[in-house]
Each structure stands twice: as C-alpha cells, then as structure tokens.
Amino acid sequence: MPTTQAPTNWAGNITFSAARLHHPDSVDELRRIVSSADRVRVLGTGHSFNRIADTEGDLVNLDRLPHRVEVDPGKGTATIAAGMRYAHVAQALHAEGFALANLASLPHITVAGACTTATHGSGSDQRCLAAAVAGLEIVGPGGEVTRIGRDEDPDRLNGAVVGLGGLGVVTAMTLDIEPTFDVAQWVWTGLPLDRLDDSFEEIFGAAYSVSVFTDWRSGEGVVWLKCRTDLPDPPDPGQPWLGAHPADRHHHPVPAMPPLHCTEQLGAPGPWHERLPHFRPDFTPSNGDELQSELLLPREAASAAFAALRGLGDRIAPVVQVSEVRTIAADELWLSPAYGRDSVAFHFTWVPDHDAVIEVVAAMEEALLPLGARPHWSKLTTAAPERILSSYDRAGDFARLLAEHDPAGKFRNAYLEGYFPTG
C-alpha cells in the first residue's frame, strides 16, 4: 500500500509534494502503478538537493524490487536491478571476480539515480558513472517495458542514460565490468594551492583517482590519491610532494569531522569498492547538516576557475564545509556535464543555511558560467535553464526523445518542464 506521509530528501532541505509514495515489490506491481497514475516520478536515496525528483502525483521508490546481478563474462557486462545501491552491486560483482571502473564518493546511492543525473567519481581517464551503461530496461507511461541497448541503437542510448527521470522508470541496467582490482589510498596535506595551477597535470595524473580538498581561503589543500596496485606507483608516500606532506593519520574530507566512517587510508591495499568511495557503506551518512552544489568546466578552463574561486575565497570559506576538485574524462552522453570535453569538477559541501549559501553559489556561477561551467543536475544552482542548456549541443535532440517516450508528460514535473517545456 502507498504511504501518504510527506518524504524528504537526504539532507532534509526538500519536502516532496507527492500525494502518495509507493514501494512496489515486483516489476508487475510497478507497471500497474505507472499505468494508472496521472504523474509519476522516481525517488532513490534522495541524495539530491533540488526538486528533480518532486511531483504532486505519485512517487515510486524501487528499494523493494528484487535484487538482481547477472554477470555475462563473455560480453564483459552485468545486468542489475536499477534501484540497487552501488554498495550492494559492488559487493556482488567483487564476489564473482569483477569490478566497475569507477564509483562515486558515496556507495549508498542507487545506480539509476546516479546515472540519470550523470553523477561521477574521479580520475582523469575515468568517465562519469553513466558512461558504463550498455543497456536500459524502462517502464513507460502505459506500463509497457522497453529496452534501449548500445548494440541496437547507441545514439539513442547516449540520449536516454542521463534522462533526468523523464523517459520512464528505469528498472534494470546493463553495466560494463572488468576484472576486480585492488586500490591503496594515500593522503598528502598542506598542498599549496598555487600548485593546483602550475602542477595541474602532475597532481591529477598522479593516481587512478585523485581528489583535492580545500576551502579556497586558507591557501592550502589536502590531496587524496587512490592508486590501483596494478598500475605504476604513485609519488613516494613517505616523502614530501609538491610542497605537501604525507599524512600520518586517517582523514575525513571535512576537516572537523572524525574519519571513523572513511575508507581505509595510509596505503593499506584493498578491493576497489572499499577504496574508491570516500566513505564506507556500513554506516548511514548524516542527514540534514549540509547542502551541495557542483560545477563542471572544460579542463582547459581550470586555471581561470582556480583564480576565480580563490578571488571569492573570503565569501566561500564562511559557509563551506569543504570543496573538492576532481577530473573526469569526456563522454558522449547528451546531457552529461562532461559531454564532449575532458572536465574538471568543483564540488561544494555547504553549511545548511540556504539563503547564505545561495548568494555565494550565484557569485560563483557568475564567475564560472562564462568559462563553460555546467551545473550538476541534482544539486543547487541559480542559473537559468536556457543558459544551462545553451552549452549542450544535443539538448534539442533530448527534448524530442522526451516527447517520443512520454508524449502526454506522465513523467514530467516542474523541474523538467523548466528545462524542456511541452509544446
């Protein structure tokens, strides 16, 4: 039976407007819910900070659908239930000797939710998580099930994967996999921020996955290197590097927070899924104490972006908990912020003061949008939809794909209508 109590998102800054929240326990039940509803949106773990998942109709959560991880070693793929969290998918794949190429910092998020918003991990040669999708199974507006596959229609798949929830309810995804691998994680502290500019390639090419944390005012950063043990060695972990010093204890991305729930550091090797995320899966992330925004820019704009953010450091630092810089490889997904360009991402974890934060977000966007910045689809932004879409060459194609899959707008909401209005 559906519930009527108003759910909130992960951070508690959004209370959803849905009349009902459903937790179907089978695809057949989901199909009946969808076919009989006037408006439907899907709610995953709620790790979004805007109203992308909101609706005044029916919300559907896929957390009770049967888990499914079917590995095809010959094709190098695994078909999984899209509502599963990455932690559960990763554990099942690793048990069979396989891995995903990359993971986000939180393993608690659902695969479908991450992919439909182009969420990413880190690595100059690693694309966003959605780029691993080789196929989708979608429940459409009449309850029908359709499949979009890379082998059958790769361009349509590139349009559908980052679908913002507008094409239907994704129930299964086929993902590219590879043999399992180990990772060791090292941390350096006290990196002079000038080095981000003059040693950009050396820093972000130093490991399989690299993150730099800072507040943009202190003049220093903390570097996390996640190093595959089957790839060339990272900088000597016992020696200073580019003015930074090797950490002698575990660190949390937010300086004031204890590192108890962070993944193992200090160079101890372990399976990919226990090192690529920043956080362990066996705890519940805190709720209600942060807001988030993120901007992705062409990698060649990194130097100008660093200068702009340092110039805003006195405004950023009082309301930011931490900012993270990562790199992501280009992809071909129509609505991916890394579409067509190798990118650098600037992520911000803010204090939970919306009015104070949104003023700073607006100032940052005023400085970075002219450099080609694209906001993350599920985080805070002040940019007008038309300004955001102007940097996406395939936005018009996506609008036509929406109309084709959902002509009556069953899966639309105010958020999606703002970007892709009907008529």
Disulfide bonds with the S-S distance in Angstrom:
none
